[in-house]
Amino acid sequence: MNQQQRQAFFAALRAQNPAPTTELNYQSPFELLIAVILSAQATDVGVNKATDKLYPVANTPQQILDLGLDGLKSYIKTIGLFNSKAENVIKTCQILLDNYQGEVPADREALESLPGVGRKTANVILNTVFKQPVIAVDTHIFRLANRTGLAKGKTVRAVEDKLMKVVPDEFKLDAHHWLILHGRYVCTARKPHCDKCVVTACCDDYKRRHKHDHV
């Protein structure tokens, strides 16, 4: 995919969805941080079901610490890996209170120092809460970037670095959300829904598979 096609690719996604956002439910930076920690290897729908019950009861670091480990687990036990996630959330709440006045820091290094927060989670927070033009790469985006030829790379970090280089600046802020939604619902792993896709004209994989159609 060349730069002109990348421009067309994002313009088509923007036309289809002018204001994309996360599918995780949240009303504060802290709520989003906890939701993203809980969402590792889990669906947003599953996380929302748990946090919809948790947040009315506890949605600040202190309130979650007051619940205690077992209390927190009782709300999130429907989510995969809930034991280790609960421990990470409790530790993160304590660090936020000790070091950041209970606020979520707007700094990559500070975010990545929190238990349960890796580069991808930090990118989601920096992008969604603090409106920084960074691109978090999850399995959906990794697959889509390689399949379409948007940004090829053998590792998640290689794809992230390539995307940061090739995504036109005007699309960088929303690129993460467009790509994740497209990967989740259209450019799916097993059978991509090419009939519903608005960017087939730019897609290397689609063109490769349909090159004989135009002969």
Secondary structure, DSSP 8 states (H G I E B T S, - for coil): --HHHHHHHHHHHHHH-SS---SS--SSHHHHHHHHHHTTTS-HHHHHHHHHHHTTT--SHHHHHHHHHHHHHHHHTTSTTHHHHHHHHHHHHHHHHHHHTT---S-HHHHHTSTT--HHHHHHHHHHTT--------HHHHHHHHHHSSS--SSHHHHHHHHHHHS-HHHHHHHHHHHHHHHHHTS-SSS--GGG-S-GGG-HHHHHHTGGGG-
